Amino acid sequence: MHELSIASSIIETVRGEIASRPGRRATAVGVRIGALAAIDADALRFGFDAIVKDSDLEPLRIDIEQIDRRQRCLDCSTEFETDRYTLTCPACGSLRGACIAGEELDITFIEVEEA
Ligand SMILES: [Zn+2]
């Protein structure tokens, strides 16, 4: 299950972040995953919670934002959201497009407070 290894690398990042701030603890971490990143949000949340539970990081929570695929039409420059199967430009019908979003796997924020 690769969501579990993603969850643990997110947690490592959080640990690294709070290690440089003594007396503080992380309460939440925001993650943005694109539709093309092939990550199951529920599995990621489940794996994350399983690692945090009963650890010194409890009650750290994860906030997952899912991003649709976005395409830009190479013929008319229209940008549109789509799923991975429909790539036809809604403005001109062209099939020539470039993927401009949807492959993200980013940590967007780490919320820290006084311990
Ligand atoms: Zn177009």
py3Dmol code that shows the C-alpha trace and the ligand (Angstrom):
import py3Dmol

protein = """\
ATOM      1  CA  MET A   1       0.000   0.000   0.000  1.00  0.00           C
ATOM      2  CA  HIS A   2       1.920   3.034  -1.166  1.00  0.00           C
ATOM      3  CA  GLU A   3      -0.369   5.520   0.622  1.00  0.00           C
ATOM      4  CA  LEU A   4       1.207   4.300   3.858  1.00  0.00           C
ATOM      5  CA  SER A   5       4.713   5.219   2.714  1.00  0.00           C
ATOM      6  CA  ILE A   6       3.418   8.589   1.508  1.00  0.00           C
ATOM      7  CA  ALA A   7       1.782   9.107   4.919  1.00  0.00           C
ATOM      8  CA  SER A   8       5.039   8.340   6.697  1.00  0.00           C
ATOM      9  CA  SER A   9       7.050  10.689   4.491  1.00  0.00           C
ATOM     10  CA  ILE A  10       4.507  13.471   5.210  1.00  0.00           C
ATOM     11  CA  ILE A  11       4.958  12.767   8.913  1.00  0.00           C
ATOM     12  CA  GLU A  12       8.745  12.885   8.547  1.00  0.00           C
ATOM     13  CA  THR A  13       8.401  16.311   6.947  1.00  0.00           C
ATOM     14  CA  VAL A  14       6.218  17.499   9.849  1.00  0.00           C
ATOM     15  CA  ARG A  15       8.750  16.144  12.352  1.00  0.00           C
ATOM     16  CA  GLY A  16      11.565  17.954  10.580  1.00  0.00           C
ATOM     17  CA  GLU A  17       9.538  21.156  10.626  1.00  0.00           C
ATOM     18  CA  ILE A  18       8.797  21.099  14.390  1.00  0.00           C
ATOM     19  CA  ALA A  19      12.287  19.832  15.324  1.00  0.00           C
ATOM     20  CA  SER A  20      13.556  23.339  14.565  1.00  0.00           C
ATOM     21  CA  ARG A  21      10.880  24.946  16.774  1.00  0.00           C
ATOM     22  CA  PRO A  22      11.287  23.796  20.364  1.00  0.00           C
ATOM     23  CA  GLY A  23       8.213  24.104  22.584  1.00  0.00           C
ATOM     24  CA  ARG A  24       5.822  23.872  19.702  1.00  0.00           C
ATOM     25  CA  ARG A  25       3.815  21.095  18.198  1.00  0.00           C
ATOM     26  CA  ALA A  26       2.092  20.557  14.892  1.00  0.00           C
ATOM     27  CA  THR A  27      -1.685  20.308  14.993  1.00  0.00           C
ATOM     28  CA  ALA A  28      -2.490  19.876  11.320  1.00  0.00           C
ATOM     29  CA  VAL A  29      -0.841  19.301   7.980  1.00  0.00           C
ATOM     30  CA  GLY A  30      -2.412  20.186   4.660  1.00  0.00           C
ATOM     31  CA  VAL A  31      -1.780  18.030   1.625  1.00  0.00           C
ATOM     32  CA  ARG A  32      -2.831  18.622  -1.975  1.00  0.00           C
ATOM     33  CA  ILE A  33      -3.142  15.608  -4.239  1.00  0.00           C
ATOM     34  CA  GLY A  34      -3.914  15.691  -7.915  1.00  0.00           C
ATOM     35  CA  ALA A  35      -6.336  13.346  -9.644  1.00  0.00           C
ATOM     36  CA  LEU A  36      -3.437  11.903 -11.642  1.00  0.00           C
ATOM     37  CA  ALA A  37      -1.193  11.233  -8.669  1.00  0.00           C
ATOM     38  CA  ALA A  38      -2.948   7.871  -8.169  1.00  0.00           C
ATOM     39  CA  ILE A  39      -3.333   8.315  -4.435  1.00  0.00           C
ATOM     40  CA  ASP A  40      -6.446   7.192  -2.603  1.00  0.00           C
ATOM     41  CA  ALA A  41      -7.335  10.009  -0.172  1.00  0.00           C
ATOM     42  CA  ASP A  42      -9.174   7.682   2.204  1.00  0.00           C
ATOM     43  CA  ALA A  43      -6.261   5.238   2.289  1.00  0.00           C
ATOM     44  CA  LEU A  44      -3.852   8.117   2.852  1.00  0.00           C
ATOM     45  CA  ARG A  45      -5.938   9.471   5.744  1.00  0.00           C
ATOM     46  CA  PHE A  46      -6.264   5.992   7.216  1.00  0.00           C
ATOM     47  CA  GLY A  47      -2.509   5.336   7.028  1.00  0.00           C
ATOM     48  CA  PHE A  48      -1.735   8.773   8.446  1.00  0.00           C
ATOM     49  CA  ASP A  49      -4.100   8.333  11.405  1.00  0.00           C
ATOM     50  CA  ALA A  50      -2.685   4.860  12.080  1.00  0.00           C
ATOM     51  CA  ILE A  51       0.868   6.244  12.346  1.00  0.00           C
ATOM     52  CA  VAL A  52      -0.134   9.269  14.463  1.00  0.00           C
ATOM     53  CA  LYS A  53      -2.316   7.303  16.867  1.00  0.00           C
ATOM     54  CA  ASP A  54      -0.547   6.642  20.186  1.00  0.00           C
ATOM     55  CA  SER A  55       2.538   8.543  19.000  1.00  0.00           C
ATOM     56  CA  ASP A  56       3.890  11.815  20.385  1.00  0.00           C
ATOM     57  CA  LEU A  57       2.314  13.597  17.407  1.00  0.00           C
ATOM     58  CA  GLU A  58      -1.268  12.886  18.465  1.00  0.00           C
ATOM     59  CA  PRO A  59      -3.689  14.638  17.813  1.00  0.00           C
ATOM     60  CA  LEU A  60      -2.090  15.798  14.560  1.00  0.00           C
ATOM     61  CA  ARG A  61      -4.616  15.709  11.763  1.00  0.00           C
ATOM     62  CA  ILE A  62      -4.324  15.680   8.000  1.00  0.00           C
ATOM     63  CA  ASP A  63      -6.293  17.974   5.736  1.00  0.00           C
ATOM     64  CA  ILE A  64      -6.471  16.587   2.203  1.00  0.00           C
ATOM     65  CA  GLU A  65      -7.363  18.746  -0.770  1.00  0.00           C
ATOM     66  CA  GLN A  66      -8.010  16.938  -4.035  1.00  0.00           C
ATOM     67  CA  ILE A  67      -7.268  18.679  -7.311  1.00  0.00           C
ATOM     68  CA  ASP A  68      -8.930  17.806 -10.612  1.00  0.00           C
ATOM     69  CA  ARG A  69      -6.970  17.391 -13.752  1.00  0.00           C
ATOM     70  CA  ARG A  70      -6.644  20.648 -15.701  1.00  0.00           C
ATOM     71  CA  GLN A  71      -5.854  20.839 -19.368  1.00  0.00           C
ATOM     72  CA  ARG A  72      -4.874  23.700 -21.602  1.00  0.00           C
ATOM     73  CA  CYS A  73      -5.974  23.468 -25.192  1.00  0.00           C
ATOM     74  CA  LEU A  74      -3.014  23.911 -27.551  1.00  0.00           C
ATOM     75  CA  ASP A  75      -5.246  25.300 -30.297  1.00  0.00           C
ATOM     76  CA  CYS A  76      -7.319  27.950 -28.497  1.00  0.00           C
ATOM     77  CA  SER A  77      -5.619  28.164 -25.056  1.00  0.00           C
ATOM     78  CA  THR A  78      -8.836  27.435 -23.143  1.00  0.00           C
ATOM     79  CA  GLU A  79      -8.142  25.900 -19.731  1.00  0.00           C
ATOM     80  CA  PHE A  80     -10.581  23.357 -18.383  1.00  0.00           C
ATOM     81  CA  GLU A  81     -10.989  20.742 -15.683  1.00  0.00           C
ATOM     82  CA  THR A  82     -11.525  17.206 -16.777  1.00  0.00           C
ATOM     83  CA  ASP A  83     -11.243  13.605 -15.733  1.00  0.00           C
ATOM     84  CA  ARG A  84      -8.565  11.390 -17.118  1.00  0.00           C
ATOM     85  CA  TYR A  85     -10.707  10.076 -19.965  1.00  0.00           C
ATOM     86  CA  THR A  86     -12.257  13.199 -21.467  1.00  0.00           C
ATOM     87  CA  LEU A  87      -9.649  15.450 -23.023  1.00  0.00           C
ATOM     88  CA  THR A  88     -11.680  17.212 -25.703  1.00  0.00           C
ATOM     89  CA  CYS A  89     -11.545  20.997 -25.492  1.00  0.00           C
ATOM     90  CA  PRO A  90     -15.053  22.296 -24.570  1.00  0.00           C
ATOM     91  CA  ALA A  91     -14.480  25.493 -26.577  1.00  0.00           C
ATOM     92  CA  CYS A  92     -13.185  24.238 -29.927  1.00  0.00           C
ATOM     93  CA  GLY A  93     -13.346  20.437 -29.787  1.00  0.00           C
ATOM     94  CA  SER A  94      -9.600  20.009 -30.219  1.00  0.00           C
ATOM     95  CA  LEU A  95      -7.909  16.963 -28.774  1.00  0.00           C
ATOM     96  CA  ARG A  96      -4.528  18.674 -28.653  1.00  0.00           C
ATOM     97  CA  GLY A  97      -4.066  19.611 -25.030  1.00  0.00           C
ATOM     98  CA  ALA A  98      -1.430  19.757 -22.333  1.00  0.00           C
ATOM     99  CA  CYS A  99      -1.946  18.697 -18.754  1.00  0.00           C
ATOM    100  CA  ILE A 100      -1.276  21.717 -16.515  1.00  0.00           C
ATOM    101  CA  ALA A 101      -2.495  20.397 -13.145  1.00  0.00           C
ATOM    102  CA  GLY A 102      -3.474  17.141 -11.543  1.00  0.00           C
ATOM    103  CA  GLU A 103      -0.144  15.481 -10.778  1.00  0.00           C
ATOM    104  CA  GLU A 104       0.464  17.326  -7.506  1.00  0.00           C
ATOM    105  CA  LEU A 105       1.535  15.756  -4.281  1.00  0.00           C
ATOM    106  CA  ASP A 106       2.338  18.774  -2.147  1.00  0.00           C
ATOM    107  CA  ILE A 107       2.327  19.707   1.496  1.00  0.00           C
ATOM    108  CA  THR A 108       0.464  23.017   1.472  1.00  0.00           C
ATOM    109  CA  PHE A 109       0.745  24.006   5.148  1.00  0.00           C
ATOM    110  CA  ILE A 110       1.786  22.824   8.579  1.00  0.00           C
ATOM    111  CA  GLU A 111      -0.191  24.314  11.448  1.00  0.00           C
ATOM    112  CA  VAL A 112       1.915  24.791  14.593  1.00  0.00           C
ATOM    113  CA  GLU A 113       0.935  25.942  18.057  1.00  0.00           C
ATOM    114  CA  GLU A 114       2.499  26.310  21.513  1.00  0.00           C
ATOM    115  CA  ALA A 115       2.818  22.919  23.142  1.00  0.00           C
TER     116      ALA A 115
END
"""
ligand_1 = """\
1
ZN
Zn -9.657 24.565 -27.735
"""
view = py3Dmol.view(width=600, height=400)
view.addModel(protein, "pdb")
view.setStyle({"model": 0}, {"cartoon": {"style": "trace"}})
view.addModel(ligand_1, "xyz")
view.setStyle({"model": 1}, {"stick": {}})
view.zoomTo()
view.show()
